[in-house]
Amino acid sequence: MYTRGSKKLKITSILMIIGAVLNIILLTNLEESDSMRGINISISLVVLLTVYSIVAVASVGVQLIAGILGVVNWTKPSKVNLCITLGYVFIGINVLVVISNLVFGFNSQFIGELIKLIPASIIPLIYISGAKQNKQVLIGKYADTIQKNSETEVS
């Protein structure tokens, strides 16, 4: 069944997959960049970069999984709870990325980080909205089924 929410979920899922692929390309290019070669790296910087890398990889992983599950389940309202959860997790990880950028000094401009967070959260918020609309379809069907069953019991 195609609903308004299912189309929104499918489109944003595709956008999340594209974003995840682009982020994977950026992460792999970051490791191989010439600017990182020949730098005298302290242990504390290695730890910070490792933590930051783990958060970044987790973000890309959640984004990719949410996108794939959204595309696979866009017509199945019964499967949207996981999509909703992954959407919120992805937004939470984006907030962690912004905080780690500020704490680790990758970008010390707080306003700039907030401005980056807003567009980074728009697609996941639309994704969550589409999943919730799909869930409402399921709740409506469930309510109709209960109403029909109660009407047949009364008769």
Sequence and secondary structure as in RCSB ss.txt:
>XXXX:A:sequence
MYTRGSKKLKITSILMIIGAVLNIILLTNLEESDSMRGINISISLVVLLTVYSIVAVASVGVQLIAGILGVVNWT
KPSKVNLCITLGYVFIGINVLVVISNLVFGFNSQFIGELIKLIPASIIPLIYISGAKQNKQVLIGKYADTIQKNS
ETEVS
>XXXX:A:secstr
   HHHHHHHHHHHHHHHHHHHHHHHHHHHHT GGGTT    HHHHHHHHHHHHHHHHHHHHHHHHHHHHHHTTT
 GGGHHHHHHHHHHHHHHHHHHHHHHHHTTS   HHHHHHHHHHHHHHHHHHHHHHHHHHHHHHHHHHHHHHHHH
HHHH 
